[in-house]
Amino acid sequence: MSRIAERFADLKRAERAAFIPFITAGDPDAETSFAILERLPSAGADLIELGMPFSDPMADGAAIQASSLRALDAGMTVNGVLDLVRRFRKTDRSTPIVLMGYFNPIHAHGVERFAASAASAGVDGLITVDLPPEEDVVLRIPANAHGLDVIRLATPTTDERRLAVILNGAEGFLYYVSVAGVTGTKTYEENDLRSAVRHLQGQSRVPCAVGFGIRTPEQAGTVAGFADGVVVGSAIVDRIAEGVKNKKPAVVIVEEAVKFCGALAASMHASRQASVLG
């Protein structure tokens, strides 16, 4: 059983949704992002989504685009991302890490080499948003050979025929994009989201985590009441950006990001417990 599957199995037994925070590796610099990364589990993270910075992140809104540029300007590279994971694994062997990014840096690095290096570093899964299921065999075969899950996405515009393709070979968890658009720019209709997630849960053999459009502890808590996982990215990245803009010390940027993640996790746990008791 992969680390991702094991974590979701544990959470299912606990009747709890997974809190999955997203940060961009190297934002605003390697040391500050690592300081946030290593504290995410103690703040309530069940899995961690770590962004690989890319110059043209087409699925991301302004906040995450800006975080990628800050990271690249600070010198972050694919090897640098993997180094952060290696450092994290020195003290945490249990929290799954999923790398989120685009295929261009992976291709430039060499797909086979990347899969081997990522697995060796301690990565558990990959989300490559510009590599559709019809074409992800180029990554899925070497990734699977090294024990990495290739995580697929579904959206509000995914029809039944398309969903069947996505679910055929889905691994780790299914990432449901709650809104049509890029990250951090829209919000969702709760009833529509609830209905969509329940439909996906009935069709998929892997858990369903929801991302895009979740910005507050209250929203995270609500979605945790019916989804298997909740991904929050832009709202966390915004706090890092605010700290950079206001020239706050790195230690303050770290504390504020971690504190916000703690609030998200606490709301999710309280909401799920209330749902179970109710």
Secondary structure as the mmCIF struct_conf table of DSSP 4:
data_model
#
loop_
_struct_conf.conf_type_id
_struct_conf.id
_struct_conf.beg_label_comp_id
_struct_conf.beg_label_asym_id
_struct_conf.beg_label_seq_id
_struct_conf.end_label_comp_id
_struct_conf.end_label_asym_id
_struct_conf.end_label_seq_id
HELX_RH_AL_P HELX_RH_AL_P1 ARG A 3 ARG A 13
TURN_TY1_P TURN_TY1_P1 ALA A 14 GLU A 15
HELX_LH_PP_P HELX_LH_PP_P1 ALA A 17 ALA A 17
STRN STRN1 ALA A 18 THR A 24
TURN_TY1_P TURN_TY1_P2 ALA A 25 GLY A 26
BEND BEND1 ASP A 27 PRO A 28
HELX_RH_AL_P HELX_RH_AL_P2 ALA A 30 ARG A 39
TURN_TY1_P TURN_TY1_P3 LEU A 40 LEU A 40
HELX_RH_3T_P HELX_RH_3T_P1 PRO A 41 ALA A 43
TURN_TY1_P TURN_TY1_P4 GLY A 44 GLY A 44
BEND BEND2 ASP A 46 LEU A 47
STRN STRN2 ILE A 48 GLY A 51
BEND BEND3 SER A 55 SER A 55
TURN_TY1_P TURN_TY1_P5 MET A 58 ALA A 59
HELX_RH_AL_P HELX_RH_AL_P3 ALA A 62 ASP A 73
TURN_TY1_P TURN_TY1_P6 ALA A 74 GLY A 75
HELX_RH_AL_P HELX_RH_AL_P4 VAL A 78 ARG A 89
TURN_TY1_P TURN_TY1_P7 LYS A 90 THR A 91
BEND BEND4 ARG A 93 THR A 95
STRN STRN3 ILE A 97 GLY A 101
HELX_RH_AL_P HELX_RH_AL_P5 PHE A 103 HIS A 109
HELX_RH_AL_P HELX_RH_AL_P6 VAL A 111 ALA A 121
TURN_TY1_P TURN_TY1_P8 GLY A 122 GLY A 122
STRN STRN4 GLY A 125 THR A 128
TURN_TY1_P TURN_TY1_P9 VAL A 129 ASP A 130
BEND BEND5 LEU A 131 LEU A 131
TURN_TY1_P TURN_TY1_P10 PRO A 133 ASP A 136
HELX_RH_AL_P HELX_RH_AL_P7 VAL A 137 ALA A 145
TURN_TY1_P TURN_TY1_P11 HIS A 146 GLY A 147
STRN STRN5 ASP A 149 VAL A 150
STRN STRN6 LEU A 153 ALA A 154
TURN_TY1_P TURN_TY1_P12 PRO A 156 THR A 157
HELX_RH_AL_P HELX_RH_AL_P8 GLU A 160 LEU A 167
TURN_TY1_P TURN_TY1_P13 ASN A 168 GLY A 169
BEND BEND6 GLY A 172 GLY A 172
STRN STRN7 LEU A 174 VAL A 177
BEND BEND7 VAL A 179 VAL A 182
TURN_TY1_P TURN_TY1_P14 THR A 183 GLY A 184
BEND BEND8 THR A 185 THR A 185
HELX_RH_AL_P HELX_RH_AL_P9 GLU A 190 GLN A 203
BEND BEND9 ARG A 205 VAL A 206
STRN STRN8 CYS A 208 GLY A 211
BEND BEND10 PHE A 212 GLY A 213
BEND BEND11 THR A 216 THR A 216
HELX_RH_AL_P HELX_RH_AL_P10 PRO A 217 ALA A 224
TURN_TY1_P TURN_TY1_P15 GLY A 225 PHE A 226
BEND BEND12 ALA A 227 ASP A 228
STRN STRN9 GLY A 229 VAL A 232
HELX_RH_AL_P HELX_RH_AL_P11 SER A 234 LYS A 245
TURN_TY1_P TURN_TY1_P16 ASN A 246 LYS A 247
HELX_RH_AL_P HELX_RH_AL_P12 ALA A 250 LEU A 277
#
